[in-house]
Amino acid sequence: MVFYPCSLLEKKAALECVCEKETMNKIIRSLCWFAENPSITGIPDQLNNIEGKLSKHGYLVQTKRVCFNKTRINALHQWENKDSLYLSIGTLDFESLTEQIADFLHAGNVSLNLDLTDSVTPNHVDVLLRIIKEAPAKTFNFTYTFHNRPSSPFFPSATFEHTGFAIGLQPTDLSEGCADLAAWLSAMEAVWLEICEILDGNEHFLGIDASIAPLFRGDSSLVHFVKTIYGDFSKAVTTDFFLRITAFLSSHNPKPVGLCGLM
């Protein structure tokens, strides 16, 4: 049983009705396990068990992923195409990426990111240009990062800090049927609290990345929701709409990991 401080108990009771909405699209974009190395066994079973618990409460897990710590790409051959898992070797420095760039270009299902927190040089730009030239599809598996926050379940920016798993929602789907921003934010918070209750007692649960990405169209699109409220996207930029979202994501998530902001 989850113990909530008094304020959270009151908040949870007020929001329970939101989670019970039959039309609520509780979509988990990424369920990601963070592992020290690829020799560890049982990870697919762990992810399947977590998915099973969440699905009993109406959650749909779209992708399951594994992010390894300081692992070379050529050590992941036995993992590729295994249980439809998406793979990542996390954050690399320039030297490490240079040593493995050929392996990365030929890897079927591996993501990574290059840390540019300390400096940016033309050599760093050349990495992206080479990827575009030799394997353009791999641009979806690569990104630059700056002051990257660990344990985000979203690829390619994911990076290892501790063993365990994190959840990345697709919160725009929760906006379906919401008449205003307050209703959507309430729906998000209700889902965060429910997930924490479902996974209470699981020592491997690292947290939830509440980041919002402008995905697709319709219910999965932030732009669509903005237009539903304001009629025109441009009208929202002169209001505090996006500031309210950013402040809410950073202050109300009960177990935050990763960015927890607007992408």
C-alpha positions in Angstrom: 0.0 0.0 0.0 1.4 3.4 -0.9 1.7 5.9 1.9 0.9 9.5 0.8 1.4 12.6 3.0 -1.9 14.2 3.9 -1.8 16.6 1.0 -1.2 13.8 -1.5 -3.9 11.7 0.0 -6.4 14.5 -0.5 -5.1 15.1 -4.0 -5.3 11.4 -4.9 -8.9 11.1 -3.8 -9.9 14.1 -5.8 -8.2 12.7 -8.9 -9.3 9.1 -8.7 -12.4 9.8 -10.8 -10.1 10.9 -13.6 -8.2 7.6 -13.8 -11.5 5.8 -13.9 -12.6 7.4 -17.2 -13.2 4.6 -19.7 -12.0 6.8 -22.6 -8.7 7.7 -21.0 -5.8 6.8 -23.3 -3.2 5.7 -20.8 -0.3 5.1 -23.2 3.3 4.4 -22.1 5.6 5.3 -25.0 8.7 3.7 -23.4 9.3 1.1 -20.7 13.0 1.1 -20.3 15.4 -1.1 -18.2 18.8 0.3 -17.4 21.5 -2.4 -17.0 25.2 -2.4 -16.2 26.1 -4.8 -19.0 24.5 -7.1 -21.7 25.5 -10.3 -19.8 22.7 -9.7 -17.2 19.9 -12.2 -17.7 16.2 -11.9 -17.1 15.7 -8.4 -18.3 13.0 -9.3 -20.9 11.1 -11.2 -18.3 11.3 -8.3 -15.9 9.9 -5.9 -18.5 7.1 -8.3 -19.4 6.1 -8.6 -15.8 6.0 -4.9 -15.4 4.0 -4.5 -18.6 1.5 -7.1 -17.3 0.9 -5.2 -14.1 0.4 -2.0 -15.9 -1.9 -3.5 -18.6 -4.2 -4.8 -15.8 -4.9 -1.1 -15.0 -5.6 -0.1 -18.6 -2.1 0.9 -19.7 -0.8 0.2 -23.2 3.0 -0.2 -23.4 4.1 0.7 -26.9 7.8 -0.1 -26.7 10.2 -1.9 -24.3 13.8 -0.8 -24.2 17.1 -1.5 -22.6 19.9 1.0 -22.0 23.3 -0.4 -21.1 26.2 1.3 -19.3 29.5 1.8 -21.1 28.9 -1.2 -23.4 30.4 -1.5 -26.8 28.1 -1.9 -29.7 29.7 -5.1 -30.9 28.8 -6.7 -27.6 25.1 -6.4 -28.3 24.8 -8.9 -31.2 22.9 -11.4 -29.1 20.4 -8.7 -28.1 19.5 -7.4 -31.5 15.9 -8.4 -32.5 15.5 -10.0 -29.1 11.9 -9.8 -27.9 11.4 -6.7 -30.1 13.5 -4.6 -27.7 15.0 -1.3 -28.5 18.6 -1.0 -27.4 20.9 1.9 -26.4 24.5 2.2 -25.1 23.7 5.6 -23.6 26.1 8.6 -23.5 29.5 8.5 -25.2 32.4 10.9 -25.4 33.8 11.8 -28.7 36.8 9.4 -28.5 34.5 6.4 -27.7 32.1 7.3 -30.5 34.9 7.7 -33.0 36.1 4.2 -32.2 32.7 2.7 -32.7 31.2 4.8 -35.4 31.5 2.1 -38.1 29.8 -0.4 -35.8 27.0 2.1 -35.1 26.4 2.7 -38.8 25.8 -1.0 -39.4 24.0 -1.8 -36.1 20.3 -2.6 -36.7 18.8 -1.5 -33.5 21.1 0.5 -31.3 20.8 4.2 -30.1 23.4 6.5 -28.5 24.1 10.1 -27.7 27.2 12.3 -27.8 27.9 14.5 -24.8 28.8 18.0 -25.9 28.5 19.7 -22.5 32.1 20.8 -22.3 32.7 21.9 -25.9 31.4 21.9 -29.5 33.9 21.6 -32.4 33.7 21.0 -36.2 34.7 17.4 -35.5 31.5 16.9 -33.6 29.5 18.2 -36.5 31.3 15.9 -38.9 30.0 12.9 -36.9 26.4 13.9 -37.8 27.4 14.6 -41.4 28.9 11.2 -41.8 25.8 9.5 -40.3 23.6 11.5 -42.8 25.8 10.5 -45.7 26.4 6.8 -44.9 23.3 5.7 -43.0 20.6 8.5 -42.9 18.1 6.3 -41.1 20.5 6.2 -38.1 19.9 9.9 -37.4 16.8 8.7 -35.5 19.2 6.7 -33.2 21.6 9.5 -32.6 21.5 12.9 -30.8 23.8 15.4 -29.2 23.2 16.0 -25.5 24.1 18.9 -23.1 23.9 18.5 -19.3 22.0 15.3 -20.0 19.7 14.1 -17.2 20.1 10.4 -16.5 17.5 7.6 -16.5 15.2 9.1 -19.2 13.5 6.2 -21.0 13.4 8.1 -24.2 15.9 7.3 -26.9 18.4 8.3 -28.1 19.0 10.6 -25.1 18.8 7.8 -22.5 21.8 7.4 -20.3 22.6 5.0 -17.4 22.9 6.0 -13.8 21.4 3.2 -11.7 20.1 -0.3 -12.4 16.3 -0.3 -12.7 13.5 0.8 -15.0 11.9 4.1 -15.9 8.6 4.9 -17.6 8.0 7.5 -20.4 4.4 8.4 -21.0 2.7 9.8 -24.0 0.8 12.4 -22.1 -0.8 14.2 -25.0 -3.1 11.2 -25.4 -4.5 12.1 -21.9 -5.8 15.4 -23.3 -8.6 13.7 -25.2 -11.9 15.0 -23.9 -10.3 17.7 -21.8 -11.9 21.1 -22.2 -9.0 23.1 -20.8 -5.4 22.9 -19.7 -6.3 22.4 -16.0 -8.3 19.2 -16.9 -5.4 17.8 -18.8 -2.9 18.5 -16.1 -5.2 16.8 -13.6 -5.4 13.8 -15.8 -1.6 13.6 -16.0 -1.1 13.9 -12.3 -3.8 11.2 -11.7 -1.9 8.8 -13.9 1.5 9.6 -12.3 0.0 8.8 -8.9 -1.7 5.6 -10.2 1.6 4.3 -11.7 3.4 5.0 -8.4 0.8 3.0 -6.6 0.9 0.1 -9.0 4.7 -0.1 -8.8 4.9 0.6 -5.1 7.4 -1.8 -3.4 9.4 -2.4 -6.6 12.9 -1.4 -5.7 13.9 -1.2 -9.3 11.4 1.5 -10.2 13.5 4.6 -10.9 10.6 7.0 -11.9 8.6 8.7 -14.6 9.8 11.0 -17.3 6.8 13.3 -17.8 8.2 15.0 -20.9 5.8 16.0 -23.6 6.7 15.6 -27.3 4.8 17.0 -30.2 4.0 13.6 -31.7 1.9 12.8 -34.7 -1.6 14.2 -35.2 -4.9 14.0 -33.4 -4.9 12.9 -29.8 -1.2 12.4 -29.7 -0.4 15.9 -30.9 0.3 18.8 -28.6 -0.5 21.1 -31.5 -3.9 19.5 -31.9 -4.7 20.1 -28.2 -3.6 23.7 -28.4 -5.8 24.3 -31.4 -8.7 22.7 -29.7 -8.5 25.3 -26.9 -7.3 28.4 -28.7 -8.5 27.7 -32.3 -5.1 28.8 -33.6 -1.7 27.7 -32.3 -0.2 31.2 -32.5 -2.7 32.5 -30.0 -1.2 30.2 -27.3 2.3 31.7 -27.5 1.1 35.0 -26.2 -0.3 33.3 -23.0 1.2 31.5 -20.1 0.0 28.1 -21.5 3.5 26.6 -22.1 4.9 28.1 -18.9 2.1 26.5 -16.9 2.8 23.1 -18.4 6.6 23.4 -17.8 6.1 24.4 -14.2 3.6 21.7 -13.6 5.8 18.9 -15.0 8.7 20.0 -12.8 6.7 20.4 -9.6 3.9 17.8 -9.5 5.5 14.6 -10.8 5.8 12.4 -7.6 8.9 10.4 -8.9 10.6 12.3 -11.7 13.5 11.1 -13.8 15.0 12.5 -17.1 14.0 15.8 -18.6 10.4 16.2 -17.4 9.7 19.1 -19.7 8.5 20.2 -23.1 10.6 18.7 -25.9 
